[in-house]
Amino acid sequence: FLPTYTDPPAPKVVANAVAVARQLGAALDAAVINVDIPDVSNALSNLLLDLPAKIREVKAASRNRGKALLESIAAEASRCNVALTTQELKAQPALIGEVAAKEGRYSDLCLVGWTRDSEPVRMTAEEVVFSSGRPSLIFPGDRDVGSLDHVVIAWDGSRVAARAMGDAMPFLQRASAISIVTVTDEKALPGQDIAERLAHGLEARGLNAKAASIQAGKNEIGIALQEHAVKIGGSLLVMGGWGHSRLRDFVLGGATEGLLSDLRLPVLMSH
């Protein structure tokens, strides 16, 4: 998903989306979401601000960004021999994430590029994670994702963690290494050997999995998990997304909040 309002996606989003599809041997459906601002002007606003003209200007800039993005991703997909379909969607500013989430229900995996300090991008990512019903891969848009061959699973034995692990199976089957990590000082866990049990189950499938435990200490759990993943050479973090939405006000769990505030590597989230 490529929102074009208020700013264009970060520069690596297009190349990273194509790279992920190529690694999975998958087709890619790229959707740009252009802004649709209703005309709510009145005589006074027309006189003082020329509001209709400003709205037309913003919508035109969004469409132009969308056109450029589609051209860019078509060129990159052709270069990498990735099958591509494209579409242009429209949404009011507050509904961009909702439109993305509804469209994501028709895909096996949603890809969302993350941009630092961009509230529209964060809102889109949150809505896709919690409302699409599909696994979502959120990746930094300012650096190449590289090969996602060392998968780190954040494991607490919960339903959402199990869902995320299952949704990540296409990556796990292609991984050269799998690390299962539990955070022992954040909350009560259902057992002391839960990471080892999962590792044994994956090894029984012929996958190379190892278990470890860490402590978050004073760090937010999302930051602690990312720091550990980066430290051990992880290229993809898999975790369940905890949170819910009421009237578009998100209440996020600590790990989810830390990740969406400061993303340091690609993260696959399921809810």
Number of C-alpha atoms within 10 A of each C-alpha: 28 26 29 25 24 16 14 18 23 18 15 18 27 23 19 23 26 26 21 20 20 17 16 12 12 14 15 22 18 21 20 22 26 27 25 21 16 10 10 9 14 11 9 10 12 13 10 8 11 14 18 16 11 12 17 14 12 16 18 15 19 24 21 13 22 25 15 13 22 20 12 13 20 19 14 19 22 12 10 13 13 19 16 17 13 13 12 14 18 19 18 16 17 14 17 24 28 20 20 27 25 14 16 24 16 12 14 12 19 27 25 28 26 27 25 15 10 14 12 19 28 19 19 24 25 27 23 32 28 21 19 25 19 22 27 28 25 25 26 23 24 16 15 16 20 13 12 21 19 22 26 30 31 26 25 23 15 12 11 18 22 20 17 25 23 14 20 24 11 11 21 23 16 15 19 14 18 24 21 23 22 24 20 15 13 14 8 10 16 10 10 12 14 17 24 18 14 20 20 16 13 17 14 11 9 10 18 17 25 18 20 13 16 13 15 18 12 7 12 16 22 22 22 20 26 24 17 16 23 16 9 11 14 22 20 29 26 24 27 25 26 19 16 16 13 7 5 14 8 15 13 16 14 16 21 21 20 19 22 22 17 16 19 19 22 25 23 27 28 27 23
